[in-house]
Amino acid sequence: MSRLKVFIYLALIFVVQNATGQVDSVTFSFEKDVSVFRIICQAQKVDTTGGVITMTNFESTDTVGSAYTFDWGGDQEPVNDGSYRATYEFLSAGTYTVNLSVYEDATGTTYTETRDISVIDEIIIPNVFTPGFDGYNDLFIVKANGTVPLEISIYSRTGTLVHHSKAPIIVWDGRNSSGSFVGQGVYYYILTSADPAVETKKGFVHVYYDKEDLNQ
């Protein structure tokens, strides 16, 4: 049975032409972590040989023998620089500049690019998740800035409270207060913030899973 996968990301493609006439492309995919103030950057490479565009992630094998070296920077240095991956944590919403410098050892060429990233103070609530142990969308995670406490109550269609929690980042594994997984179906939530400027959010989340997954 197919699995629903939730990925929130922004992709920016930067194209640079080297001396041989072949186009070398560097792609940054930006993904918000559980805190919307934390951005995970993944460097990718695009090959346009023969007019066919092939995009792949840079991997650890690309750094063997310093074939490629990466230097991330910008308005703020990354919290951890994993060469082809970097994580930025910002203190507040705003527009920030991110720089990437990639050195290609084979040609002695350094490719650099600069882009602006908009970091928005927002609350992102999923409308479906699949609790279990298959590693795909197992948790209901309310992404937020990670600094202001949130409070959520989740109810069944009959009005029974099945989950309640309070934290800067809301995480629910699909279990009720007795420790059992709730049944599949649609649940209603009410989310409030300790920030009085944030309006109460109400909506529905669909719980969906394979029963076999819950028996692991």
N, C-alpha and C positions, 0 to 999 in steps of 0.2 A: 504494500500500500504506500502511496506516495506520501512524502512528508512536506509540511509547509516550513519553509525556511524564511526567516526574516532578516534581511540585511538592509541597513540604512547606510548609504555611502554617497559620496560625491566624487566624480572622476574628472581629473584635469589632464589633458594630454599636451605635452610639450614636444615640439619637433625641431631637431637641429640637423643640419646637413654637414657631413664631413667632407674632407678634401677629395675623396674618391668618387663623390657624387651619389653614393648610397645614403639613403635617409636613415638616420638613427633616431629613434623616438624614446623619450622617457615619460612614463605615465605615473602620476601620483594618484592613488585611490585613498580618499579620506573617509574614515569610518568613525562615527561617534561611539565612544565607549558607554558604559552605564551612566557615567557622568557626562552630560552634554558639553561640559567645559574641558573634557579630555578627548583629544583627537588622535587617532592612530593612523599613521601615514605608511603606506606600502609602495615602494618604488617598483615600477614595472618597465619592461622594455618592449618596444614595438618594432617588428621586422617587416619591412615593406618590399622585400625582394620579390621580383617578378610581378609586382603589382598586387600581391596578396598580402593583406595586413594580418600579421600574427602577433598577438599580445600575450606575454607571459610574465609572471612575477620573477623578480630577481630572487635567487636562492643562495644558500650558503656556498654552493659549489662555484658561484660566480666570483666569490671573494678569494678562492684558493690561488695562491701565488700572486695575490693582489691584482688579479685580472681586472677587477673593478673595485674602486674604493669610493666610499660615500661620505659626504660631509653635510649634515643637516644644520640649518641655522635659521636666522630671521629675527623678528622682534624679541623672540624668546627662545632660549636653547631648549632642546628636547629634554625631558626628564631622563629618558634612557635612549641612547643612540645604538640601535641594533644594526648598524650599517644600512642594509636595504629596508629596515623598518625603524620607525621612530615614533615616540609618543610625546605629545605636547599637552601640558596642563596649563589652563589659563585661569586667572583669578576672577574674571568677570567677562560679561558679554562685550563684543566689539569686533573690529576688523583687524586682523593680524597678518603680518607678512611672514611667509615661510620660504626659505631658500634651500635649494638642493644643488650640491656640486658633485658630479660623477666623473671620476677619472678612469679612462680606459687605457690600460697598460699597453695593449697591443699597438695602439696608434699614438700613444702619448698625448691624447686629446682630453681636455677637460670640458665637460658640458655643464653649464650652469643655467638655472632658471629661477625665477622669482614669481610668486603668486600671492594674492591676498585671500585669506580665508575669513568668512563671516562666522563668528561664534555667537549663537543665539541662546539666550536664557529661556528655555522652553521645557515643557513637560511632554514626554512622548509616551503614550499609553497604547500597548498592543491590543488588538481586538480578537486575537486567537492565539492559543498556544497548545502544545502537545506534551503534557507531563508524562514522564517515564524515564527510561534509561538508554534511549537510542542516541543521545547526543545532539539531537536536532530540536531546537526551540523548546527545551524541556522546562524552562522557567518563564513565568509571567514577571517581566521586569519593567517597572515604570522608570524610564530614564529622566533624570532631572539634573540640576546643577550640583547636587551632592552636598549642599551647604545648608539648605532650608528644610526643616522637618516636614514630611508629608504624612498624612493619615488616610488610610483606605479601609473601607468596609465593603465586602463582597457578599452578595445575597443570591440565593437560589430563586427560581421563578415563583416559588411559593412564599418568598419573603423570609426564609430562614438564613440567618447569618452564618456563612461558612468560613469566612476568614476576616480577620481584623489585624492591622499592624500599623506601626508608626515608625518612620525612619527617613533619613534624607534620600535614600534609594530604596524603593519598595521592591521586594523579591518574594514571590509566592510559588511554591512547588506544586500546587494543586491539591494539597491535603487540607482536610478540615481540622477543627480543634481536637478531635479524637485521634488524629494521625492517619486517617484513611483518606484515600484519594476520592475526590468528589466524582459524581457521575458525569458522563459526557452530556454536554448541553450548553445552553446559554445562561450566563450569570450577569447580574446587574451590579455595578460598582458605584460608589460615591467617594470621590477623592477631594480632600481639602489640604490646604497649605498653611503653614504657620505665617506665611507672608500675607498680610491682609489685602495686598494689591492683586493677589492671584484668586480668580474666581473659582468657586467649587465646580469640579468636573464630574459629570455623570455619564454613564454609557454602559455598553455591554461587551462582554468577552466570551468567546466561544471556546469551550474546553473540548479537546478532541484527542483521542489516543487509541492505540491498539492494547487490548487487555493483556496480551502476552507480555508486553513491555513492562507492565506493572508487577509481574510475577518474578522479576529478576531480583 
